[in-house]
Amino acid sequence: MYGWIWRHLPGNTLVRAVLALALALGVVYLLFQYVFPWAEPLLPFNDVTVDDAQGGTDR
């Protein structure tokens, strides 16, 4: 997949590297702004079931 992207980017190696970096940053931005907030309510990370079964005190 990365080879396909690299071959289809225009320019020399420096231009391709800058474009690949911009593409990667764009994907990260889209994930953090749209995908992760949409998926967060669907994930079970807030369903914590920790109890004090030993009867100890909080320290």
N, C-alpha and C positions, 0 to 999 in steps of 0.2 A: 504494500500500500504506500509506504513512504517513498519507495523508488518510483512508483507511478506518479506521485505528486511532484517529486524532484524533476523527473523528466519532462513534465508538462509546464513547469514554471519557466517564464521567459528570462533571457539575460544570461550573463556569465555567472560564475560561482558566487561572487560577492552579492550580486543582485538576487540570485536565487536564495542565498542564506538569509538576506534581509526579508524577502517575501515569505520564506518559510517561517521565520520568527514572527512576523506580523500575522500570518495565518494561525499559528499556534496560540498567540496571545488573543486573537479574535475568538477562537474556540473556547479558551479558558474564560473569557469575558462572558460569552453566551451561556456557558455552563453555570457560572456563578450568578448571573443576573436573571436567568429564566428557568433553566432546567432544575437546578438544585432547590430553589424556592418552591417550584411546583411539586417536586418529589418529596420534600421534607415531611409533609403530613402523612404520606404513605409509608414512611419508614418507622420501624418500631424502636427507635433509639430512646424515646421518652417513656417507654413502658418498662420502668424499672421496678422490680419486686425484691427489694432488699429489706429484710426485717432483722430485728435484734433477737434472734432465737436463743442466744446464750444468756440473755438477761443482764448483760454488762451495762456499764454507764458510758455515756458519750464523753470522749476526752478531747 
